[in-house]
Amino acid sequence: ASQVEGVPLDQVDSDMRRRAKGVNFGILYGQSPFGLAKALGIAQEEAAQFIETYFARYPDVQAFLATTLNQCRMQGFVTTLLGRRRSIQGVRSVPADFRDPKTGNLRQLNLPERTAVNTVIQGSAADLIKLAMIGVHHRLSQEKFPANMILQIHDELLLEVDPTSIDPLARMVSHEMSQVMQLNVPLSVDIKWGNNWADCEQWEE
């Protein structure tokens, strides 16, 4: 949000974070300035500028999109971080600068192209959470934690634990999830605890 809005980090407010999140997901999945403007409740010109600023600040995103789509077009499939494949047809050739050669505007993605990009991102996230679940399960069994893994919800795990073991369990889960795979960016883990979801509070070491 700080970089997209061009303001210091300590000046970022909730509206800026909301817009930046919309820009981030919208761009990755090929949202047009019109669609982004509608989603964020801002002028189309402002949305277009957000997109241009995003690509200027994060040129590797543009390269990732172009590479992913061109490889999918040639191979007929995309792969997740752990190599799971999904066959996808209908992906067009994508120029390196991700712009329409006729208009010069940023390229909008069709459904197969959005599906290809989404599969790589969300599919890889699914790979990571499944590895984390395996790691947590093994530790629960090996170290005899008085706890059970109850649910996986997207990128979250819900566990039931004896109140006396909250701290060691939280440390174990945090380690297994944050160290599940060595990536170029850190995997941050946020842990909360409570008697129910409504009353959960942040756990701190």
Secondary structure, 3 states (H helix, E strand, C coil): CHHHHCCCHHHCCHHHHHHHHHHHHHHHCCCCHHHHHHHHCCCHHHHHHHHHHHHHHCHHHHHHHHHHHHHHHHHCEEECCCCCEEECCCCCCCCCCCECCCCCCECCCCHHHHHHHHHHHHHHHHHHHHHHHHHHHHHHHHCCCCEEEEEEECCEEEEEECHHHHHHHHHHHHHHHHCCCCCCCCCCCCCEECCCHHHCEECCC
